[in-house]
Amino acid sequence: MSDLQPSAFSLQPAAPTSHSLWNRALRRIPGGVNSPVRAFRGVGGEPFFVNKAKGCTITDVDGSEYIDFVGTWGPAILGHAPQVVIDAVTETAKHGTSFGIPNPLEVEMAETICRMVPSVEKVRMTNSGTEAVMSAIRLARGFTGRDRIVKFEGCYHGHVDSLLVKAGSGALTLGQPDSAGIPSSLATLTSTVPFNDLEALQGVFQEKGSEIACVILEPVPANAGLYLPEPGYLEAIQKLCREHGALLIFDEVMTGFRLAPGGAQEIYGITPDLTTLGKVIGGGLPVGAFGGRAEIMDHLAPLGPVYQAGTLSGNPLALAAGLAQLKEMERTNGWALLESLGAQMEESVRSAIRGKPLTFHRIGSMFCLYFTEVPVRNLADAKKSDTAAFARHFHASLREGIYFAPSQFEAGFISTAHTPEDLKRATQALKAL
Ligand SMILES: *Cc1c(COP(=O)(O)O)cnc(C)c1O
């Protein structure tokens, strides 16, 4: 062989490892990540870099495979890269990726959302859950002519200025309940109360009822781990809102289309005035939506005085992905399968943790294991969890090829692609606790 013909092998640059990518990322991306919880600060160690995901499995650049219980933080309800979604995106892309002119998929998506979530009579698409919530808050203020909003400690609604007050998820993981850069004059317009504490909410309404534009909540809070509303609590919140002329906003960015076709509001039988959506409706592409009573939604521009817009809102690729995912869930009754998988997982977790100081919560395909025996009904209880023990269990699971969210204050997700064997494997590491 001549010197001028080096072997193909020597021409291949070494494939980057997670470790080398992490060092490069740290130099050019703040904290190495584009969203804080991904940095593993809640569990220690270095994150791995994924370049492939299929079904319930993710594969990192180092060639390790994991059974994934994060599902890209909720959207991957059919598992990763479901064929129906890949086909829909591929076909749609052949005709263009964005028009900035009305396209038929926008009508189909709006009709689909209104059919599945009956409290939504009209809906507008956005590019993220954060944007949906931000717009819904503005709309509530514009509609009521009031400035104050009420939220619950530990409920996360995206990184909206007035809602990053006692928020869950990343803000909690990093131990920064509030963010720098939010004017205190704005934050003073946000009242916060503990979840499942009706008296606290009654107190706020007594004092400031006539100023309150809206009460916003995750009907099933899933950004400080996962805990459930106590019986009658959601009804009581709605009653207070009605008595004082405040709007009730359900943030179902996480629970929408996941807990049931109509989200948590279907399960609990509550009709909110406005609903925010995201995650599952995007099929893994960047999408959010907000909708509700037509009378309220008609206050949006160009019909009304509340301005809201988006260059890429209603993007054909994103809507094709979301519609394909929702159709497949309906065609296969994915929710029934998820409930049965969830119940199986719950049974094996409960038997593995019997007698141990742990608390397990599950609703449908969402779950959380708290490292405390204290019953968890709000943020203050969730914070009693032993986060060091959580971190040890996270890393022990990772070594077994199981990927849970890298923070105590996140929910886990099951997809229709998980098998009973995958779920059994996931509970294996619990035995060592
Ligand atoms: C994820 C989430 C958001 C924010 O959505 P993004 O798409 O991350 O902006 C808002 N509310 C809830 C309940 C969420 O879980």
The ligand as an SDF file (V2000), in Angstrom:
LIG
                    3D

 15 15  0  0  0  0  0  0  0  0999 V2000
  -42.9320   21.7560   31.1840 C   0  0  0  0  0  0  0  0  0  0  0  0
  -43.9770   22.6190   31.7840 C   0  0  0  0  0  0  0  0  0  0  0  0
  -44.1330   23.9580   31.3890 C   0  0  0  0  0  0  0  0  0  0  0  0
  -43.1750   24.6610   30.4660 C   0  0  0  0  0  0  0  0  0  0  0  0
  -43.1880   24.1320   29.1830 O   0  0  0  0  0  0  0  0  0  0  0  0
  -41.8860   24.3880   28.2440 P   0  0  0  0  0  0  0  0  0  0  0  0
  -42.2880   23.7680   26.9480 O   0  0  0  0  0  0  0  0  0  0  0  0
  -40.7500   23.7280   28.9380 O   0  0  0  0  0  0  0  0  0  0  0  0
  -41.7050   25.8530   28.1480 O   0  0  0  0  0  0  0  0  0  0  0  0
  -45.1970   24.6660   31.9110 C   0  0  0  0  0  0  0  0  0  0  0  0
  -46.0560   24.0890   32.7800 N   0  0  0  0  0  0  0  0  0  0  0  0
  -45.9240   22.8240   33.1780 C   0  0  0  0  0  0  0  0  0  0  0  0
  -46.9300   22.2380   34.1090 C   0  0  0  0  0  0  0  0  0  0  0  0
  -44.8790   22.0450   32.7130 C   0  0  0  0  0  0  0  0  0  0  0  0
  -44.7290   20.7890   33.1460 O   0  0  0  0  0  0  0  0  0  0  0  0
  1  2  1  0
  2  3  1  0
  2 14  2  0
  3  4  1  0
  3 10  2  0
  4  5  1  0
  5  6  1  0
  6  7  2  0
  6  8  1  0
  6  9  1  0
 10 11  1  0
 11 12  2  0
 12 13  1  0
 12 14  1  0
 14 15  1  0
M  END
$$$$
